[in-house]
Amino acid sequence: MKLTLCLKGLDMSAALCLSSLILGAVGAFFITAFAGRLGLIDRPNNRSSHVIPTPKGGGIGILAAFLSVSIALQIPVSLWLPAFLLGLFSLFADNSDFDPKIRLLLQFVAAFILLTATKNTFPPSLLDLPLVLFFCFLMVGTANVYNFMDGINGIAGITGVVGFGLVTIYAFFNKAEPSISLLPLCLSMACCGFLPFNFPKARVFLGDVGSILLGFVFSSIVALWSKDVLDFICLCGFLFPFYADELNTMFVRVRDGQNLLHPHRRHVYQLLANEMAIAHWKVSLGYGVLQAAIGLIALLIKSLGLSPLILFLSVCFGAFSLYAFALRKRLEIISDKNRLLVGRH
């Protein structure tokens, strides 16, 4: 009897993973074919890392996979509906110029509803409120970080494959219920289905529908699975390259007095792909390898306790920051030399 139930569970898991893979690919193919009619075309500007108009919104298949898997696994509606509606809104936002403040407001509302639904307390008690607000900022921040980092071919898709894959491994080591670990695994598979359309060359972009959804769901998992600070630090480490790049870039932009809501291309990955002219696929693959290495080591170090884990991630962040500083300094020197040469002529 137990063997039969186990086999049925395996069949369902395989079916959901396969369907997620297919939906990720079908969504990307659909947008590639009909983006012109739907008005989902990303036209390059001076801040873009691409030079030709390209369909966007290819993450719609990942959204469909998230919805179907959530329903199949009978995940409480209050937990998946805010993320789904936010992804759906982001799809329409891909085709419209929504005020960034309205986007942020809706993201905070979605995060607040999802978090308070887990405790069935609305509004949250005074004791829970600070933690709820902290995770709201984490979820909204991560959703936007993921969106900001989705600027070159393959980087967001590879990060999704690796990040949700690491979450799946984490769930396995922590002996989580199979249904709990299946959702991130299916999202990883959906990203695999999308990737061939975006990597190594882009026929379609993920778009806000994909990037906002992936960032929001990832940080939701961090919020819901963190029983203590050790869990929290470890789970956040699975998205290390994105967090490290964004924090470094935010520091530089605040230092230079720039508006953080305005688009730019000053991330480390953008400097590598644009100013250094390194092929997109090499930069994206490099970020994915770095993410996988740091995530797997973090998983191993977690058993040693909080201090070793914090020390490891701090050293990694310091090394990344030093590299980012050296890269920016090198580019400034090159830029100054070019200006001098132009001035002489």
C-alpha positions as CSV (number, residue, x, y, z in Angstrom):
1,M,0.0,0.0,0.0
2,K,2.8,2.4,1.0
3,L,4.7,1.5,-2.2
4,T,1.7,2.2,-4.3
5,L,1.2,5.6,-2.8
6,C,4.9,6.4,-3.2
7,L,4.8,5.5,-6.9
8,K,1.6,7.6,-7.4
9,G,3.4,10.5,-5.7
10,L,6.4,10.0,-8.0
11,D,4.2,9.9,-11.0
12,M,2.5,13.2,-10.0
13,S,5.8,14.8,-9.3
14,A,7.2,13.8,-12.7
15,A,4.0,15.0,-14.4
16,L,4.1,18.4,-12.7
17,C,7.8,18.9,-13.5
18,L,7.3,17.9,-17.1
19,S,4.2,20.1,-17.5
20,S,6.1,23.1,-15.9
21,L,9.0,22.6,-18.4
22,I,6.5,22.5,-21.3
23,L,4.6,25.5,-20.0
24,G,7.8,27.5,-19.6
25,A,8.7,26.8,-23.2
26,V,5.2,27.2,-24.7
27,G,4.8,30.6,-23.0
28,A,8.0,31.8,-24.4
29,F,7.1,30.5,-27.9
30,F,3.7,32.1,-27.8
31,I,5.1,35.5,-26.9
32,T,7.8,35.2,-29.6
33,A,5.1,34.5,-32.2
34,F,2.5,37.0,-31.1
35,A,4.3,39.8,-29.3
36,G,3.8,42.2,-32.1
37,R,0.0,41.9,-32.0
38,L,0.0,42.1,-28.2
39,G,2.2,45.2,-28.1
40,L,4.9,43.3,-26.1
41,I,8.0,44.6,-27.9
42,D,11.0,45.9,-26.0
43,R,12.5,48.7,-28.1
44,P,16.1,49.4,-27.2
45,N,17.2,52.8,-25.8
46,N,20.5,54.2,-24.4
47,R,20.2,52.1,-21.3
48,S,19.4,48.8,-23.0
49,S,21.9,46.0,-23.4
50,H,20.3,44.9,-26.7
51,V,20.3,46.7,-30.0
52,I,17.2,45.3,-31.8
53,P,13.5,45.3,-30.8
54,T,12.8,42.1,-29.0
55,P,9.5,40.5,-27.7
56,K,9.0,40.7,-23.9
57,G,6.7,38.9,-21.5
58,G,8.1,35.4,-22.2
59,G,7.7,34.6,-18.5
60,I,4.0,34.1,-19.0
61,G,4.6,30.4,-19.2
62,I,6.4,30.4,-15.9
63,L,3.3,32.2,-14.4
64,A,1.1,29.5,-15.9
65,A,3.3,26.8,-14.4
66,F,3.2,28.5,-11.0
67,L,-0.6,28.7,-11.1
68,S,-1.2,25.1,-12.3
69,V,1.3,23.6,-9.8
70,S,-0.1,25.6,-6.9
71,I,-3.6,24.4,-7.7
72,A,-2.4,20.8,-8.2
73,L,-0.6,20.7,-4.9
74,Q,-3.6,22.3,-3.1
75,I,-1.5,25.1,-1.8
76,P,-3.7,27.5,0.1
77,V,-5.2,30.1,-2.2
78,S,-4.2,32.9,0.2
79,L,-0.5,32.0,-0.4
80,W,-0.4,31.7,-4.2
81,L,-3.1,34.1,-5.3
82,P,-1.2,37.4,-4.3
83,A,1.9,36.2,-6.2
84,F,-0.2,35.2,-9.2
85,L,-2.1,38.5,-9.4
86,L,1.1,40.4,-9.0
87,G,2.6,38.5,-11.9
88,L,-0.5,39.1,-14.0
89,F,-0.4,42.8,-13.2
90,S,3.2,42.8,-14.2
91,L,2.3,41.3,-17.6
92,F,0.0,44.3,-18.3
93,A,2.6,46.7,-16.8
94,D,5.0,45.4,-19.5
95,N,2.8,47.0,-22.0
96,S,2.0,50.2,-20.1
97,D,3.8,53.1,-18.3
98,F,2.6,52.6,-14.8
99,D,3.9,55.0,-12.1
100,P,6.7,53.1,-10.2
101,K,5.0,54.2,-7.0
102,I,1.8,52.4,-7.9
103,R,3.8,49.3,-8.7
104,L,5.5,49.5,-5.4
105,L,2.2,50.0,-3.5
106,L,0.6,47.0,-5.2
107,Q,3.7,44.9,-4.4
108,F,3.6,45.8,-0.7
109,V,-0.2,45.0,-0.6
110,A,0.5,41.6,-2.2
111,A,3.3,40.9,0.3
112,F,1.3,42.0,3.3
113,I,-1.7,39.9,2.4
114,L,0.4,36.8,1.7
115,L,2.3,37.1,5.0
116,T,-0.7,37.9,7.2
117,A,-2.6,35.0,5.6
118,T,0.0,32.5,6.9
119,K,-0.8,33.4,10.5
120,N,-4.5,34.0,9.9
121,T,-4.2,37.3,11.7
122,F,-5.4,40.5,10.0
123,P,-4.2,42.9,11.1
124,P,-1.1,41.3,12.7
125,S,-0.5,41.8,16.4
126,L,1.9,44.4,17.6
127,L,4.5,41.7,18.3
128,D,4.2,40.3,14.8
129,L,4.0,43.6,12.9
130,P,7.7,44.4,12.9
131,L,8.6,41.0,11.4
132,V,5.8,41.2,8.9
133,L,7.0,44.7,7.8
134,F,10.6,43.4,7.5
135,F,9.6,40.5,5.3
136,C,7.3,42.8,3.2
137,F,10.3,45.0,2.4
138,L,12.4,41.9,1.7
139,M,9.8,40.5,-0.7
140,V,9.2,43.8,-2.5
141,G,12.9,44.5,-2.6
142,T,13.8,41.1,-4.0
143,A,11.1,41.2,-6.6
144,N,12.5,44.5,-7.9
145,V,16.1,43.3,-7.6
146,Y,15.3,40.4,-9.8
147,N,13.6,42.7,-12.2
148,F,16.6,45.1,-12.3
149,M,19.1,42.3,-12.8
150,D,17.1,40.9,-15.8
151,G,19.1,42.9,-18.3
152,I,21.1,40.5,-20.4
153,N,20.4,37.2,-22.2
154,G,19.9,34.3,-19.8
155,I,20.9,35.9,-16.5
156,A,17.4,35.8,-15.0
157,G,16.5,32.4,-16.3
158,I,19.7,30.8,-15.2
159,T,19.3,32.4,-11.8
160,G,15.8,31.0,-11.5
161,V,17.0,27.5,-12.4
162,V,19.8,27.6,-9.9
163,G,18.0,29.5,-7.1
164,F,14.9,27.4,-7.0
165,G,17.0,24.3,-7.5
166,L,19.0,25.2,-4.4
167,V,15.7,25.8,-2.5
168,T,14.6,22.3,-3.5
169,I,17.9,20.7,-2.2
170,Y,17.4,22.7,1.0
171,A,13.9,21.3,1.4
172,F,15.3,17.8,0.9
173,F,18.0,18.2,3.5
174,N,15.5,19.6,5.9
175,K,13.1,16.6,5.3
176,A,10.3,18.9,4.1
177,E,7.0,17.5,2.9
178,P,7.4,16.4,-0.8
179,S,4.6,18.8,-1.8
180,I,6.4,21.7,-0.3
181,S,9.6,21.1,-2.2
182,L,7.8,20.4,-5.4
183,L,6.8,24.0,-6.1
184,P,10.3,25.4,-6.3
185,L,11.4,22.4,-8.3
186,C,8.6,23.0,-10.8
187,L,9.6,26.7,-11.0
188,S,13.2,25.7,-11.7
189,M,11.9,23.4,-14.5
190,A,9.7,26.2,-15.9
191,C,12.8,28.4,-16.1
192,C,14.6,25.5,-18.0
193,G,11.7,25.5,-20.5
194,F,12.0,29.3,-21.0
195,L,15.9,29.4,-21.3
196,P,16.3,28.1,-24.9
197,F,14.3,31.1,-26.1
198,N,16.5,33.5,-24.2
199,F,20.0,31.9,-24.0
200,P,22.6,32.2,-25.5
201,K,20.8,34.5,-27.9
202,A,17.4,36.2,-27.0
203,R,14.4,35.6,-29.1
204,V,12.2,36.8,-26.2
205,F,12.8,38.5,-22.9
206,L,11.4,37.3,-19.6
207,G,9.7,40.6,-18.9
208,D,8.2,41.9,-15.6
209,V,5.7,39.0,-15.6
210,G,8.6,36.6,-15.1
211,S,11.2,38.6,-13.2
212,I,8.8,40.1,-10.6
213,L,7.1,36.8,-10.1
214,L,10.3,34.8,-9.6
215,G,11.7,37.4,-7.2
216,F,8.5,37.6,-5.2
217,V,8.0,33.9,-4.9
218,F,11.6,33.3,-4.0
219,S,11.5,35.8,-1.2
220,S,8.1,34.5,-0.1
221,I,9.7,31.1,0.4
222,V,12.5,32.8,2.4
223,A,9.9,34.5,4.6
224,L,7.8,31.4,5.1
225,W,10.6,28.8,5.6
226,S,12.8,30.8,7.9
227,K,12.3,29.4,11.4
228,D,15.3,31.3,12.6
229,V,18.1,33.6,11.5
230,L,20.2,30.6,10.4
231,D,17.5,29.5,7.9
232,F,17.0,33.1,6.8
233,I,20.7,33.7,6.0
234,C,21.2,30.4,4.3
235,L,18.1,30.8,2.0
236,C,19.1,34.4,1.1
237,G,22.5,33.1,0.2
238,F,20.9,31.2,-2.7
239,L,20.4,34.5,-4.5
240,F,23.8,35.9,-3.6
241,P,25.0,37.3,-6.9
242,F,21.8,39.3,-7.5
243,Y,21.8,40.7,-3.9
244,A,25.5,41.5,-4.0
245,D,25.4,43.2,-7.4
246,E,22.3,45.2,-6.5
247,L,23.7,46.4,-3.1
248,N,27.0,47.4,-4.6
249,T,25.2,49.3,-7.4
250,M,22.8,51.0,-5.0
251,F,25.7,52.3,-2.9
252,V,27.4,53.7,-6.0
253,R,24.2,55.4,-7.3
254,V,23.3,56.9,-3.8
255,R,26.9,58.1,-3.6
256,D,26.5,59.8,-7.0
257,G,23.2,61.3,-6.1
258,Q,21.1,59.4,-8.6
259,N,17.4,58.5,-8.3
260,L,17.1,54.8,-7.5
261,L,13.8,54.6,-9.3
262,H,15.3,55.7,-12.6
263,P,16.6,53.1,-15.1
264,H,20.3,52.7,-15.6
265,R,23.0,50.2,-16.6
266,R,25.5,50.5,-13.8
267,H,25.2,47.0,-12.4
268,V,28.4,44.9,-12.5
269,Y,26.8,42.5,-15.0
270,Q,25.9,45.4,-17.3
271,L,29.4,46.8,-17.1
272,L,30.9,43.4,-18.0
273,A,28.4,42.9,-20.9
274,N,28.4,46.5,-22.3
275,E,31.6,48.4,-21.4
276,M,33.8,45.3,-21.3
277,A,32.0,43.7,-24.3
278,I,32.0,40.2,-22.8
279,A,29.4,38.0,-24.5
280,H,26.1,38.0,-22.6
281,W,26.0,34.2,-22.3
282,K,29.5,34.2,-20.6
283,V,28.4,36.8,-18.0
284,S,25.1,35.0,-17.3
285,L,26.8,31.6,-17.0
286,G,29.4,33.1,-14.8
287,Y,26.8,34.5,-12.4
288,G,25.0,31.1,-12.4
289,V,28.2,29.2,-11.6
290,L,29.0,31.7,-8.8
291,Q,25.4,31.4,-7.4
292,A,25.5,27.6,-7.5
293,A,28.9,27.4,-5.8
294,I,28.1,29.8,-3.0
295,G,24.6,28.3,-2.5
296,L,25.9,24.7,-2.2
297,I,28.8,25.8,0.1
298,A,26.3,27.7,2.3
299,L,24.2,24.6,2.5
300,L,27.2,22.6,3.8
301,I,28.3,25.3,6.2
302,K,24.8,25.7,7.6
303,S,25.3,22.6,9.8
304,L,28.3,24.3,11.5
305,G,26.1,27.1,12.8
306,L,25.3,30.8,12.2
307,S,28.7,32.4,12.8
308,P,30.6,30.3,10.1
309,L,27.8,30.9,7.6
310,I,27.8,34.7,8.2
311,L,31.6,34.7,8.0
312,F,31.6,32.8,4.7
313,L,28.9,35.0,3.0
314,S,30.6,38.1,4.3
315,V,33.9,37.1,2.8
316,C,32.1,36.4,-0.5
317,F,30.4,39.8,-0.4
318,G,33.7,41.5,0.4
319,A,35.4,39.7,-2.5
320,F,32.5,40.7,-4.9
321,S,32.6,44.3,-3.7
322,L,36.4,44.5,-4.2
323,Y,36.0,43.1,-7.7
324,A,33.2,45.6,-8.5
325,F,35.3,48.5,-7.2
326,A,38.3,47.4,-9.3
327,L,36.1,47.0,-12.4
328,R,34.5,50.5,-12.0
329,K,37.9,52.0,-11.4
330,R,39.4,50.4,-14.5
331,L,36.5,51.6,-16.6
332,E,36.9,55.2,-15.2
333,I,40.6,55.1,-16.2
334,I,39.7,53.9,-19.7
335,S,37.0,56.5,-20.1
336,D,39.4,59.3,-19.0
337,K,42.0,58.2,-21.5
338,N,39.5,58.1,-24.3
339,R,38.4,61.7,-23.4
340,L,41.9,62.8,-23.5
341,L,42.5,61.2,-26.9
342,V,39.3,62.8,-28.3
343,G,40.4,66.2,-26.8
344,R,43.8,66.0,-28.6
345,H,42.1,65.4,-31.9
